[in-house]
Amino acid sequence: MTETVPIHELPSQRFYFSMGILLNTTLTWEGFPDSVTETNKKLYSIIDNYYLESLSILNSSLKKERDILEEIESKLQESRKHLHDLIQAREKMDEEHAELSRYRQATHVSNREEHFRMKELEIEMNSVASIVMLLSLLESTLLRVSKELIESDSNLPKMHDVMNKKDNGIVKYLKYFEKYIEKQDEQFIVGSMKYQSLMFWLKVRNNIVHNNNVVTDEILADAKRLKIDISKNLHTHKFSFKHNDVMNLGNLCGLILDDCIEKGLYSHFSIEEIIAAEDSESK
């Protein structure tokens, strides 16, 4: 078995350290009013919650797949030994008993393959659930962060007053971040490759929830366009996801959340200017 990189060392967690820098800056720089410090403490708590829950989802996905693959390998070794013993014993049997032995061998192989297929399906179903949970967690986190910012800053407009009603969930919150939280004119998420990949996974989630994950030409075409590997289960005619897919989505969500912090919140609280000024003073 190949060595697995610890999940907590992967780039999906960079946002956690970015939020830590933001909180530390507001705590140590005297120019911030207490209200801003309190707001960032609440924001840190929200991001910390995402950090812990996303790690739990990723670790659970990894453990489930690893445990099942180890179980399959162990059962396969037992099966090979059992079949070897059957073949050896058959050499000493008459034709009638040998025929019965061959039937038992065929039955054993059939039952083994059915069992392995069920265990592999467990991996797929767990991965499907993890994909839905990761996207739901990102959506609720962006909502909570947006609400906290709006409640603490009277200069920010209410989301329902300014956002397009056709936009829902993650899309609406990201567009709000770009238009009202981040102070620059350039878009830092919408239209980017990360955003397109996120839209793909949102489409996958909707297909899971509303179409029972059945294979669709639209998702296959999008995957090809974005160069995202996506597999199909030939028995169920559904998309087949494994822990690697969950990990890729976890990384994507983490990087998007990091953009919301480093480019959105840093801009909103003028953190980059403060850090640059401190660096200049230290030289």
Buried (B, 14 or more C-beta within 10 A) or exposed (E): EEEEEEBEEBEBBBBBEBBBBBBEBBEEBEEBEEEBBEBBEBBBEBBBBBBEBBBEBBEBBBEBBBEBBEBBEEBEEEBEEBBEEBEEEBEEEEEEEBEEBBEBBEEBEEEBEEBBEEBBBBBBBBBBBBBBBBBEBBBBBBBBBBEBBBEBBEEBEEBEEEBEEEEEBBBBBBBBBBBBBBEEEEBBBBEEEBBBBBBBBBBBBEBBEEEEBEBBEEBEEBBEEEEBEBEEBEEBEBBBBBBBBBBBBBBBBBBBBBBBBBBBBBBBBBBEEBBEEEEEEEE
